[in-house]
Amino acid sequence: MQQANERATKVRPIARRPKRQLPFPLNLYQTAVGKKWVMALTGIALLGYVLAHMIGNLKLYFGPEDMNAYADWLRHLLYPALPEGWMLWIMRAGLLVAFVLHLHSAYSLTMMNRAARPVGYQGDRDYIAADFAGRTMRWSGIIVLLFIVWHLLDLTIGAEPVNGEFISHDPYNNVVASFERPLVAAFYVVANLALGLHIFHGAWSMFQSLGANNPKLNPIRRPFAVAFAAIVVVGNVSFPIAVQAGLVDQDNRTTPYADEVHEEALR
């Protein structure tokens, strides 16, 4: 009898504690639906920024005073309620968070798709539904990521190896000095074409990611994506082309704030 009890004890399964559930937002993010929502919402935020950034940069065509005044206005958002430049850095931090979440959700969804289909397609895939922009989404994303890093070093941080003629608080000078270099101008054109492909597919697919797959909305999805991507790309590509064509000339005039910084550096 004792041996039978010992034998029963040995084969008895070990009770495991149930896996601890994460709080609601994180728990939802563990699912494919949650990741798609995060990717779509952060994509909307990034699309809004890209469009606003392009529109603001159109000040380049109005000359250095207007361009630099616009940049000075950005630094003084909500001033004096907040110290000078704080709101701009808060916006940058929000964009960084959105960008990281966008990358992570895209990577996580890719890994989930691979895990669901460990064996690749045995034949040629049907690319009728999956257009060129969708098939190259990963590569266009990598090009855009490299472009963002260069863009920050070139026109925001002003790293000397990247833009040796950078002048703080003088974006007009910095943009023209950068785009006067043919290789840099060509890189910006190529990068923005890749950005356009990425924007097109993202603007088209975000409706489906958000569950807005409605027969009334579906006919406008592609025209909206094409129009949005075209506006951003044409605007951004026009800047290096205009500088290379001599339509926008170099001008050493700076904002009064930049003059003060320059005078202090000479002391």
Buried (B, 14 or more C-beta within 10 A) or exposed (E): EEEEEEEEEEEEEEEEEEEEEEEEEEEBBEEEEBBBBBBBBBBBBBBEBBBEEBEBBBBBEEBBBBBBBBBBEBBEBEBEEBEBEBBBEEEEEEBEEBBEBBBBBBEBBEEEEEEEEEEEEEEEEEEEEEBEBBBBBEEBBEBBEEBEEBBBBBBEEBEEEBBEBBBEBBBBBBBBBBBBBEEBBEBBBEBBBBBBBBBBBBBBBBBBBBEEEEEEEEEEBEEBBBEBBEBBBEBBBBBBBBBBEEEBEBBEEBBEBBBEBBEEEEE
